[in-house]
Amino acid sequence: MEKNIRPARRVEEIKEYWFAGKMREVARMNAEGLDVVSLGVGGPDRMPAVEVVDTLCESARKDGNHTYQIAAGLPELRQAMSRWYKRHYGVEVNPDSEVLPLIGSKEGVLHISLAFVNPGDKVLVPNPGYMTYSGVSRMLGAEVVNYDLLADEGWMPDFDQLERLASEGGVKLMWVNYPNMPTGASADMELFRRLVDFGRRHGIVIVHDNPYSFILNDKPLSLLQVEGAKDVAIELNSLSKSHNMAGWRMGMVISNPEFVTWVRKMKSNIDSGQFKPVMEAAIRALDLPDSWYADVNAAYAERRIVAEKIMTELGCSFDSSQKGLFLWGRLPEGAGDSASFAQRVLEEARVFIVPGFIFGSNGEGYIRISLCAPVERMEVALDRVKKMKH
């Protein structure tokens, strides 16, 4: 008699990442010759700097560069990350004890959660917000407690609500993300100061996920600019968006030495470090001049103009002050739910956009357009949307 094998409970409790299923649908449509314009995923399509690619290639040709590396990464890489934080954010970072390279900041969400969250602990997650915060928390048996981000409040946390949630006890971690994904809202130092104060008073670790601070943003900010923030806060950052290196998987976590040590302990049991040529290329990327960021943003600014035209053609409204890699728009009255609206655009215009419901209940009634497509393809999308039946 055969005995049925069941997966771990977390497999049954966690849904597949929404984008995985949708990208299979888009791939099928492309295989049928429908030529879908993808304005969904936030993966930069442009090349990294030439000198960064050259550094990778040169390093990959050297003997001895293909073996395992230590979890803490190259000392020279940590030094480059420290310089980058000082130069662009004005934040002093000890490269020996306060920074840890990551195989992408998405993996850092897992490492940090493993280091701080026990089964049953509560984790504050923004609604709307990045799906991985909730997914990883549930994998670890934590209780996800959503806090609201609302359009009427500029997509900023309601501190009265946060105080109520904290007063109920059991909250260990809070996820924060500005410039915000998916809404494009920007924080200011007053918000960061209030978050640090909130975390300190309640013994809650504030984790700021900060990958979008250089995109269409004149003044990159770090939560760690708040005096004493490292005592209670952690910041994730990444080269994926700022340096067109999404597939390279190069991120970092920065905090006080004790927090970083705890995260490094988790990381050392999960991966065997990063490819040395990738780390050496990342060093080169982190030292690029300001002109690099200006060129990146010039391209995104051009695309943003077309994205706004697409939103307008779809009858959606939006805040023109948004920052980051996406444009977030409110559906017109009577448009129905966001999933049906986005599916109709996919089927009728062959343009893939993202429905807001996937980011949480407060995302319902919105759609998101990615700027990660050449302007020529975005103009194709605009022409197709214009021909849709409204």
C-alpha positions as CSV (number, residue, x, y, z in Angstrom):
1,M,0.0,0.0,0.0
2,E,1.5,3.3,-1.1
3,K,1.5,6.2,1.4
4,N,0.6,9.7,0.1
5,I,3.4,12.3,0.3
6,R,2.3,15.8,1.2
7,P,4.4,18.9,0.9
8,A,5.1,21.1,3.9
9,R,2.2,23.2,5.0
10,R,3.8,26.4,3.8
11,V,3.7,25.0,0.2
12,E,-0.1,24.7,0.4
13,E,-0.5,28.0,2.3
14,I,1.6,30.2,0.0
15,K,0.4,31.1,-3.5
16,E,2.7,31.1,-6.5
17,Y,4.3,34.5,-7.1
18,W,1.6,36.2,-9.2
19,F,4.1,37.3,-11.9
20,A,5.2,33.8,-12.6
21,G,1.8,32.7,-13.8
22,K,1.1,35.8,-15.7
23,M,4.5,35.7,-17.5
24,R,3.6,32.2,-18.7
25,E,0.4,33.6,-20.2
26,V,2.4,36.4,-21.9
27,A,4.9,33.8,-23.2
28,R,2.1,31.7,-24.6
29,M,0.6,34.8,-26.4
30,N,4.0,35.7,-27.8
31,A,4.5,32.1,-29.0
32,E,1.2,32.5,-30.9
33,G,2.7,35.5,-32.6
34,L,0.6,38.2,-30.7
35,D,3.7,40.3,-29.8
36,V,2.7,41.5,-26.4
37,V,4.3,44.7,-25.2
38,S,5.3,44.0,-21.6
39,L,4.9,47.0,-19.2
40,G,4.6,44.7,-16.2
41,V,7.8,43.7,-14.6
42,G,10.2,46.2,-13.1
43,G,13.3,44.7,-14.6
44,P,15.6,47.3,-16.3
45,D,16.1,46.5,-19.9
46,R,19.1,48.8,-20.6
47,M,22.7,47.7,-20.3
48,P,24.9,48.4,-17.3
49,A,27.9,50.7,-17.8
50,V,30.4,49.5,-20.4
51,E,33.2,49.6,-17.9
52,V,31.2,47.5,-15.5
53,V,30.7,44.7,-18.1
54,D,34.3,45.0,-19.1
55,T,35.4,44.5,-15.4
56,L,33.2,41.4,-15.2
57,C,34.7,39.9,-18.4
58,E,38.3,40.6,-17.4
59,S,37.8,39.2,-13.9
60,A,36.1,36.0,-15.3
61,R,39.2,35.2,-17.3
62,K,41.5,35.1,-14.3
63,D,42.5,31.9,-12.6
64,G,41.2,31.5,-9.1
65,N,38.2,33.7,-9.5
66,H,35.7,30.8,-9.9
67,T,35.8,29.3,-6.5
68,Y,33.5,29.7,-3.5
69,Q,33.5,33.1,-1.8
70,I,32.8,33.9,1.8
71,A,29.3,35.0,2.8
72,A,30.6,38.5,3.9
73,G,31.8,39.2,0.4
74,L,35.0,40.9,-0.7
75,P,36.3,43.5,1.7
76,E,36.8,45.8,-1.3
77,L,33.1,45.4,-2.1
78,R,32.0,46.4,1.4
79,Q,34.3,49.4,1.2
80,A,32.7,50.4,-2.1
81,M,29.3,50.1,-0.6
82,S,30.4,52.2,2.3
83,R,31.8,54.9,0.0
84,W,28.5,54.9,-2.0
85,Y,26.4,55.5,1.1
86,K,28.7,58.3,2.2
87,R,28.8,60.0,-1.2
88,H,25.1,59.8,-2.0
89,Y,23.3,59.7,1.3
90,G,25.8,61.2,3.7
91,V,25.7,58.1,5.9
92,E,28.8,56.8,7.5
93,V,29.0,53.0,7.2
94,N,31.8,50.8,8.8
95,P,32.7,48.4,5.9
96,D,34.0,45.8,8.3
97,S,30.9,45.5,10.5
98,E,27.9,47.5,9.2
99,V,27.4,46.3,5.6
100,L,26.7,42.9,4.2
101,P,26.5,42.2,0.4
102,L,23.5,40.1,-0.7
103,I,22.5,38.0,-3.7
104,G,19.9,40.7,-4.4
105,S,17.8,42.6,-1.8
106,K,14.8,40.2,-2.4
107,E,16.9,37.4,-0.8
108,G,17.7,39.9,2.0
109,V,14.0,39.9,2.9
110,L,14.3,36.3,3.7
111,H,17.7,36.6,5.5
112,I,16.4,39.4,7.7
113,S,13.1,37.6,8.5
114,L,15.0,34.5,9.5
115,A,17.3,36.5,11.7
116,F,14.5,38.3,13.6
117,V,11.1,36.6,13.3
118,N,9.9,33.6,15.2
119,P,6.8,31.6,14.4
120,G,3.8,33.5,15.8
121,D,5.6,36.9,15.8
122,K,3.7,39.7,14.1
123,V,5.2,41.5,11.1
124,L,3.8,44.9,9.9
125,V,3.4,44.9,6.2
126,P,2.2,47.9,4.0
127,N,-1.0,47.6,2.1
128,P,-0.4,48.1,-0.8
129,G,3.1,46.8,-0.8
130,Y,5.7,44.4,-2.2
131,M,4.3,40.9,-2.1
132,T,7.5,39.3,-0.9
133,Y,7.2,40.9,2.5
134,S,4.0,38.9,3.2
135,G,5.1,35.8,1.4
136,V,8.3,35.3,3.3
137,S,6.6,36.2,6.6
138,R,4.0,33.5,6.1
139,M,6.6,31.0,5.1
140,L,8.2,31.5,8.5
141,G,5.0,31.1,10.4
142,A,4.7,34.8,11.3
143,E,1.4,36.7,11.5
144,V,1.2,39.3,8.8
145,V,-0.5,42.5,10.1
146,N,-1.2,45.0,7.3
147,Y,-1.0,48.7,7.9
148,D,-2.9,51.0,5.5
149,L,-1.4,53.2,2.9
150,L,-4.2,55.3,1.4
151,A,-4.3,57.8,-1.5
152,D,-6.0,60.4,0.7
153,E,-3.0,60.3,3.0
154,G,-0.4,60.5,0.2
155,W,0.3,56.7,0.7
156,M,1.9,57.5,4.0
157,P,1.5,55.4,7.2
158,D,-1.2,56.4,9.7
159,F,0.7,56.6,13.0
160,D,-2.5,56.4,15.0
161,Q,-3.1,53.0,13.4
162,L,0.5,52.0,13.9
163,E,0.3,52.9,17.6
164,R,-2.9,50.8,18.0
165,L,-1.3,47.8,16.3
166,A,1.8,48.1,18.3
167,S,-0.2,48.3,21.6
168,E,-1.7,44.9,20.9
169,G,1.8,43.4,21.4
170,G,3.8,40.8,19.5
171,V,5.1,43.0,16.7
172,K,8.7,42.2,15.9
173,L,9.4,43.7,12.4
174,M,8.0,46.5,10.2
175,W,8.6,46.7,6.5
176,V,8.8,50.2,4.9
177,N,9.5,51.1,1.3
178,Y,10.1,54.7,-0.1
179,P,10.1,55.8,-2.8
180,N,7.2,53.5,-2.6
181,M,6.4,50.5,-4.8
182,P,3.8,50.4,-6.3
183,T,2.5,53.9,-5.6
184,G,5.6,56.0,-6.4
185,A,5.1,58.1,-3.2
186,S,8.2,59.7,-1.7
187,A,9.1,60.0,1.9
188,D,10.7,62.9,3.7
189,M,13.0,63.0,6.7
190,E,10.2,63.8,9.0
191,L,8.5,60.5,8.1
192,F,11.8,58.7,8.6
193,R,12.3,60.3,12.0
194,R,8.8,59.3,13.1
195,L,9.4,55.7,12.0
196,V,12.7,55.4,13.9
197,D,11.0,56.9,17.0
198,F,8.1,54.4,16.6
199,G,10.5,51.5,16.3
200,R,12.6,52.6,19.3
201,R,9.6,53.1,21.6
202,H,8.0,49.8,20.8
203,G,11.1,47.6,20.3
204,I,10.2,47.0,16.6
205,V,12.9,46.6,14.0
206,I,12.2,49.0,11.1
207,V,13.4,47.6,7.8
208,H,13.5,50.1,4.9
209,D,13.6,48.6,1.5
210,N,15.3,51.3,-0.6
211,P,16.0,50.2,-4.2
212,Y,14.2,53.0,-6.1
213,S,15.9,56.1,-4.5
214,F,17.9,57.0,-7.6
215,I,15.1,56.6,-10.2
216,L,13.5,59.9,-11.3
217,N,14.4,61.2,-7.9
218,D,16.6,64.3,-7.5
219,K,17.3,63.7,-3.9
220,P,18.0,60.1,-2.8
221,L,17.2,59.6,0.9
222,S,18.1,56.9,3.3
223,L,16.3,56.0,6.6
224,L,19.8,55.8,8.1
225,Q,20.2,59.5,7.7
226,V,18.1,59.8,10.9
227,E,20.4,60.1,14.0
228,G,20.6,56.9,15.8
229,A,18.6,55.0,13.2
230,K,21.0,52.1,13.1
231,D,20.1,51.2,16.7
232,V,16.7,50.0,15.6
233,A,16.6,50.1,11.8
234,I,17.9,48.1,8.8
235,E,18.2,49.3,5.2
236,L,18.2,47.2,2.1
237,N,19.6,48.6,-1.1
238,S,20.4,47.2,-4.5
239,L,22.2,47.8,-7.8
240,S,19.3,46.3,-9.7
241,K,17.5,49.5,-10.6
242,S,20.1,52.1,-10.1
243,H,22.8,50.4,-12.2
244,N,20.7,48.2,-14.6
245,M,22.0,45.1,-12.9
246,A,18.8,43.3,-11.9
247,G,20.0,39.9,-13.2
248,W,23.4,40.2,-11.5
249,R,21.7,39.9,-8.1
250,M,23.7,42.4,-6.2
251,G,22.2,44.0,-3.1
252,M,23.3,45.0,0.4
253,V,22.0,45.2,4.0
254,I,23.2,48.0,6.3
255,S,22.6,48.3,10.0
256,N,24.5,48.2,13.4
257,P,27.2,45.5,13.8
258,E,25.0,43.2,15.9
259,F,22.1,43.2,13.5
260,V,24.4,42.6,10.5
261,T,26.1,39.7,12.4
262,W,22.7,38.0,12.9
263,V,21.8,38.4,9.3
264,R,25.2,37.2,8.1
265,K,24.8,34.0,10.3
266,M,21.6,33.2,8.4
267,K,23.1,34.0,5.0
268,S,26.1,31.8,5.6
269,N,23.9,28.8,6.1
270,I,22.0,29.5,2.9
271,D,24.4,30.5,0.2
272,S,28.1,30.3,-0.6
273,G,28.8,33.9,-1.5
274,Q,28.7,35.7,-4.8
275,F,30.7,35.2,-8.0
276,K,33.9,37.1,-7.5
277,P,33.8,38.7,-11.0
278,V,30.3,40.0,-10.2
279,M,31.5,41.5,-7.0
280,E,34.5,43.2,-8.7
281,A,32.2,44.6,-11.4
282,A,29.8,45.9,-8.7
283,I,32.8,47.8,-7.1
284,R,33.2,49.5,-10.5
285,A,29.5,50.3,-10.7
286,L,29.4,51.8,-7.2
287,D,32.1,54.3,-8.1
288,L,30.4,55.5,-11.4
289,P,30.2,59.3,-11.7
290,D,27.0,61.2,-11.2
291,S,26.6,61.4,-15.0
292,W,25.7,57.7,-15.0
293,Y,22.6,58.4,-12.9
294,A,21.7,61.4,-15.0
295,D,21.8,59.3,-18.2
296,V,19.7,56.6,-16.6
297,N,17.0,59.1,-15.5
298,A,17.0,60.9,-18.9
299,A,15.9,57.6,-20.5
300,Y,13.3,57.0,-17.8
301,A,12.0,60.5,-18.1
302,E,11.4,60.0,-21.8
303,R,9.5,56.8,-21.1
304,R,7.5,58.3,-18.3
305,I,6.0,60.8,-20.8
306,V,4.7,57.9,-22.9
307,A,3.5,56.0,-19.8
308,E,1.5,59.1,-18.7
309,K,-0.1,59.2,-22.2
310,I,-1.1,55.5,-21.9
311,M,-2.6,56.1,-18.5
312,T,-4.6,59.1,-19.8
313,E,-5.8,57.2,-22.9
314,L,-7.0,54.4,-20.5
315,G,-9.0,57.1,-18.6
316,C,-6.8,56.7,-15.5
317,S,-5.8,59.5,-13.2
318,F,-2.3,59.7,-11.5
319,D,-0.1,61.9,-9.4
320,S,2.6,63.4,-11.6
321,S,5.0,63.7,-8.6
322,Q,5.6,59.9,-8.5
323,K,9.2,58.7,-8.3
324,G,10.7,55.3,-9.2
325,L,10.4,52.8,-12.0
326,F,6.6,52.7,-12.4
327,L,3.5,54.8,-12.9
328,W,0.6,54.1,-10.6
329,G,-2.9,55.1,-11.8
330,R,-6.4,55.1,-10.5
331,L,-9.0,53.4,-12.7
332,P,-11.9,55.5,-14.1
333,E,-15.3,55.3,-12.6
334,G,-17.2,52.3,-13.8
335,A,-14.1,50.5,-15.0
336,G,-14.7,47.4,-12.9
337,D,-12.0,45.6,-10.9
338,S,-8.3,46.0,-11.6
339,A,-7.8,42.4,-12.7
340,S,-10.5,42.5,-15.3
341,F,-9.4,45.9,-16.5
342,A,-5.7,44.7,-16.9
343,Q,-6.8,41.5,-18.6
344,R,-8.9,43.4,-21.1
345,V,-5.9,45.6,-22.0
346,L,-3.8,42.4,-22.4
347,E,-6.3,40.7,-24.6
348,E,-7.5,43.7,-26.7
349,A,-4.3,45.8,-27.0
350,R,-1.8,43.0,-26.4
351,V,-0.2,45.2,-23.6
352,F,0.7,43.7,-20.3
353,I,0.1,46.0,-17.3
354,V,-0.3,45.0,-13.7
355,P,-3.5,45.2,-11.7
356,G,-3.2,46.9,-8.3
357,F,-5.0,44.2,-6.4
358,I,-1.9,42.0,-6.3
359,F,-0.3,44.5,-3.9
360,G,-3.1,44.3,-1.4
361,S,-6.7,45.3,-0.9
362,N,-5.8,49.0,-1.0
363,G,-4.3,48.5,-4.4
364,E,-7.7,47.6,-5.9
365,G,-9.0,50.2,-8.3
366,Y,-5.5,50.9,-9.6
367,I,-3.1,49.7,-12.3
368,R,0.7,49.9,-12.6
369,I,2.8,50.6,-15.7
370,S,6.5,49.7,-15.8
371,L,9.0,52.0,-17.5
372,C,11.2,49.0,-18.3
373,A,10.7,48.9,-22.0
374,P,12.2,51.0,-24.8
375,V,10.4,54.1,-25.7
376,E,9.6,52.7,-29.2
377,R,7.8,49.7,-27.6
378,M,5.9,52.0,-25.3
379,E,4.8,54.0,-28.2
380,V,3.5,50.8,-29.8
381,A,1.6,50.1,-26.6
382,L,0.1,53.7,-26.7
383,D,-1.0,53.2,-30.3
384,R,-2.7,49.9,-29.5
385,V,-4.4,51.3,-26.4
386,K,-5.8,54.2,-28.5
387,K,-7.5,51.6,-30.8
388,M,-9.2,49.8,-27.9
389,K,-12.9,49.9,-27.5
390,H,-13.6,52.3,-24.6
